Amino acid sequence: MTPIRPSREVLQDWAPELSERLGRPVEQILSKGLSAHDFSTSAFVEVRDPGGIVVRLPFAFAVFRPAAARVVVFTEHSGYIEFDLEEDAIVAEIEERIYRQESPARNG
């Protein structure tokens, strides 16, 4: 993980990639930022270090710079977190669909 920078600074730096990811103009992203609508309550990102460390961030999505071996994870509640990726690191964007069986007694 790289040193934490202010969210506004990260947003400015990654605006071109965000524009591509979100399908909105850079100017709009810079003026309005991100909103709750940009995040899914069922999505999270895992950054998996080859040494076994796993960082899991809920309500999140990732944007990549492969040539620089960098990724930023944009989260709704925990800010924007940048990572320098080592060789064989894995970044997984995971969308959960959950079904929960409840006992008949709980239903009524």
NUTI-166645 format. One line per field, with one value per residue: residue number from 1; residue in three letters; x, y, z of N, C-alpha, C in turn. Coordinates in steps of 0.001 Angstrom, whole numbers. Example, Ala and Ser with C-alpha at 12.3 -4.5 7.8 and 13.67 -1.06 7.14 Angstrom:
<nodes>
num <- [1_2]
residu <- [ala_ser]
n_x <- [13190_12850]
n_y <- [-5690_-2250]
n_z <- [7800_7080]
ca_x <- [12300_13670]
ca_y <- [-4500_-1060]
ca_z <- [7800_7140]
c_x <- [13200_12900]
c_y <- [-3300_30]
c_z <- [7800_7870]
</nodes>
This chain:
<nodes>
num <- [1_2_3_4_5_6_7_8_9_10_11_12_13_14_15_16_17_18_19_20_21_22_23_24_25_26_27_28_29_30_31_32_33_34_35_36_37_38_39_40_41_42_43_44_45_46_47_48_49_50_51_52_53_54_55_56_57_58_59_60_61_62_63_64_65_66_67_68_69_70_71_72_73_74_75_76_77_78_79_80_81_82_83_84_85_86_87_88_89_90_91_92_93_94_95_96_97_98_99_100_101_102_103_104_105_106_107_108]
residu <- [met_thr_pro_ile_arg_pro_ser_arg_glu_val_leu_gln_asp_trp_ala_pro_glu_leu_ser_glu_arg_leu_gly_arg_pro_val_glu_gln_ile_leu_ser_lys_gly_leu_ser_ala_his_asp_phe_ser_thr_ser_ala_phe_val_glu_val_arg_asp_pro_gly_gly_ile_val_val_arg_leu_pro_phe_ala_phe_ala_val_phe_arg_pro_ala_ala_ala_arg_val_val_val_phe_thr_glu_his_ser_gly_tyr_ile_glu_phe_asp_leu_glu_glu_asp_ala_ile_val_ala_glu_ile_glu_glu_arg_ile_tyr_arg_gln_glu_ser_pro_ala_arg_asn_gly]
n_x <- [851_504_1550_-1114_-3066_-4789_-8249_-9258_-6965_-6183_-8396_-8133_-5688_-6298_-8399_-8602_-8640_-10823_-12827_-12956_-13716_-16176_-17625_-18052_-17391_-14101_-14063_-16538_-16247_-14183_-15417_-17766_-17129_-17289_-20257_-22710_-24061_-22144_-21145_-21569_-23576_-23136_-20635_-17122_-13568_-10643_-7274_-4592_-1647_1394_2729_778_-815_-4002_-6127_-9276_-11870_-14951_-17913_-16778_-14614_-12080_-9398_-6997_-3462_-1643_952_2396_2254_253_-2666_-5765_-8121_-11331_-13482_-16698_-16997_-14492_-12598_-10104_-7794_-4503_-2381_818_1672_3117_4970_2955_893_-2592_-5622_-8887_-12089_-15128_-18410_-21092_-23835_-26296_-28141_-30221_-31329_-34034_-35367_-38565_-39970_-39084_-40249_-42874]
n_y <- [-1164_2223_5430_7114_9435_12606_12303_13934_14578_12050_11473_13448_12673_10130_10599_10338_7501_6859_8169_6623_4165_4749_5973_8709_12201_13541_16141_16291_14349_15499_17861_17046_14745_11428_9471_7899_6285_5269_3052_-351_-2133_-4792_-5340_-5905_-5450_-7360_-7226_-9126_-10046_-11585_-12759_-13615_-11828_-10372_-7817_-6673_-4801_-3355_-2281_-1255_-551_-1193_496_415_774_-781_-628_843_-749_-356_166_1594_1517_2403_3252_3394_4112_4070_5679_6368_4159_3518_1140_-276_-2739_-5872_-8339_-11028_-10316_-10157_-8691_-8717_-8134_-8499_-9582_-10140_-12311_-13042_-15550_-16221_-18678_-18803_-19976_-21624_-20801_-18231_-16808_-16461]
n_z <- [0_-724_662_2290_558_274_-557_-2632_-4069_-5011_-6596_-8594_-9772_-10811_-12526_-15450_-15841_-14244_-15643_-17968_-16836_-15562_-17536_-17745_-18317_-17704_-16632_-15340_-13370_-11876_-11001_-9669_-8308_-6863_-6310_-4155_-5910_-7572_-6418_-5441_-3151_-2945_-3815_-3559_-3128_-3258_-2467_-3058_-1805_-2900_-771_950_2350_2595_1646_2169_868_1301_-587_-3030_-5883_-8366_-10065_-12605_-13377_-15309_-16562_-14747_-12581_-10611_-8608_-7714_-5171_-4983_-2483_-938_1750_3001_1833_-717_-1798_-2604_-4205_-4702_-6897_-6493_-8369_-9370_-7669_-6874_-7801_-6985_-8056_-6660_-6859_-4879_-4618_-2574_-992_1638_3687_5786_8898_9100_11397_11887_9921_10466]
ca_x <- [0_1278_1082_-2455_-3147_-6157_-9134_-9360_-5721_-6258_-9414_-7544_-4647_-6873_-9600_-8739_-9029_-12194_-13690_-13131_-14431_-17540_-18311_-18386_-16267_-13143_-14485_-17656_-15689_-13428_-16294_-18794_-16598_-18027_-21454_-23106_-24523_-20995_-20735_-22563_-23549_-22757_-19314_-15930_-12294_-9569_-5911_-3909_-195_1937_3166_-357_-1627_-5202_-6858_-10641_-12520_-16342_-18509_-15574_-14202_-10659_-8960_-5632_-2414_-766_2343_3025_2018_-489_-4122_-6427_-9420_-12257_-14495_-17715_-16890_-13130_-11694_-9488_-6555_-3614_-1467_1850_1502_4288_4758_2045_-202_-3908_-6691_-10145_-13346_-16062_-19818_-21781_-25277_-26493_-29450_-30170_-32491_-34453_-36212_-39996_-40417_-38741_-41083_-44218]
ca_y <- [0_3459_6371_7645_10818_13119_11751_14861_14426_10750_11630_14223_11875_8974_11009_9741_6107_6850_8570_5442_3140_5152_6495_10121_13072_13882_17400_15996_13626_16448_18861_16444_13610_10171_9464_6572_5516_4659_1891_-1396_-2678_-6208_-5464_-5609_-5693_-7964_-7102_-10304_-9980_-12940_-13296_-14135_-10772_-10045_-6635_-6743_-3500_-3433_-1156_-765_-987_-940_1077_-74_1280_-1953_-292_1370_-1744_344_87_2351_965_3452_2702_4375_4542_4032_6512_5886_3567_3140_36_-667_-4182_-6717_-9418_-12087_-9820_-10346_-7784_-9365_-7408_-9584_-9194_-11202_-12465_-13870_-16079_-16682_-19478_-18587_-21066_-21291_-20134_-16813_-16177_-16135]
ca_z <- [0_-764_1692_2072_77_354_-1580_-3765_-4832_-5693_-7627_-9691_-10408_-11483_-13270_-16793_-15714_-13728_-16749_-18806_-16065_-15237_-18707_-17542_-18669_-16652_-16005_-14437_-12221_-11061_-10379_-8809_-7552_-6920_-5466_-3685_-7066_-8230_-5637_-5230_-1794_-2985_-4441_-2775_-3789_-2483_-2973_-2505_-1923_-3081_519_1702_2945_1826_2088_1617_997_843_-1331_-3693_-7213_-8592_-11337_-12760_-14264_-15427_-16894_-13532_-11523_-9560_-8585_-6653_-4815_-4569_-1594_-571_3147_3536_1054_-1946_-1310_-3701_-3950_-5653_-7036_-6722_-9323_-8926_-6843_-7482_-7392_-7346_-7864_-6382_-6724_-4147_-4664_-1383_-627_3028_4074_7157_9401_8996_12621_11807_8902_10792]
c_x <- [899_795_-283_-2367_-4582_-6997_-9215_-8136_-5725_-7260_-8860_-6533_-5228_-8103_-9692_-9195_-10459_-13191_-13989_-13982_-15913_-18326_-18788_-17177_-15385_-13612_-15614_-17156_-14950_-14340_-17275_-18285_-17416_-19248_-21756_-23558_-23377_-20571_-21892_-22437_-23135_-21375_-18204_-14698_-11355_-8252_-5125_-2429_351_2430_2033_-1222_-2803_-5857_-8206_-11362_-13945_-16797_-17432_-15469_-12756_-10432_-7452_-4777_-1392_688_3104_2914_1332_-1981_-4612_-7780_-10255_-13328_-15480_-17472_-15471_-12132_-11159_-8078_-5741_-2660_-438_1785_2834_3952_3922_990_-1510_-4849_-7985_-11305_-14429_-17461_-20541_-23277_-25590_-27953_-29309_-31461_-32803_-35347_-37675_-40516_-40138_-39637_-42536_-45005]
c_y <- [1231_4384_6949_9107_11301_12606_12634_14739_13121_10839_12374_13389_10750_9321_10409_8276_5980_7213_7380_4391_3487_5696_7923_10965_13379_15126_17174_15275_14588_17454_18253_15300_12354_10280_8037_5682_4844_3345_918_-1933_-4146_-6426_-5166_-5954_-6350_-7724_-8195_-10236_-11397_-13572_-13782_-13083_-10471_-8829_-6686_-5443_-3571_-2161_-481_-1250_-551_-345_832_808_151_-1603_236_395_-1101_106_1028_1686_2115_2795_3794_4938_4649_4831_5807_5436_3053_2031_-36_-2183_-4870_-7731_-10506_-11624_-9999_-9289_-8406_-8440_-8475_-9008_-10359_-11156_-13482_-14288_-16601_-17413_-19207_-19729_-20650_-20531_-18622_-16065_-15997_-17024]
c_z <- [0_337_1306_1638_247_-817_-2810_-4680_-5626_-6847_-8836_-10481_-11267_-12325_-14675_-16748_-15186_-14817_-17647_-18105_-15881_-16428_-18538_-17890_-17450_-15905_-15005_-13185_-11301_-10360_-9383_-7949_-7774_-6015_-5043_-4843_-7820_-7572_-5481_-3809_-1783_-3597_-3440_-3586_-2799_-3194_-2268_-2837_-2089_-1778_1394_2376_2015_2464_1386_1915_446_138_-2171_-5136_-7416_-9972_-11423_-13656_-14408_-15692_-15686_-12361_-10316_-9725_-7485_-6434_-4284_-3720_-1217_826_3684_2724_-171_-1587_-2496_-3261_-5073_-5701_-7301_-7812_-8655_-7930_-7611_-6918_-7904_-7038_-7772_-6164_-6060_-4423_-3578_-1257_785_3344_5536_7599_9306_10213_12563_10838_9323_11590]
</nodes>
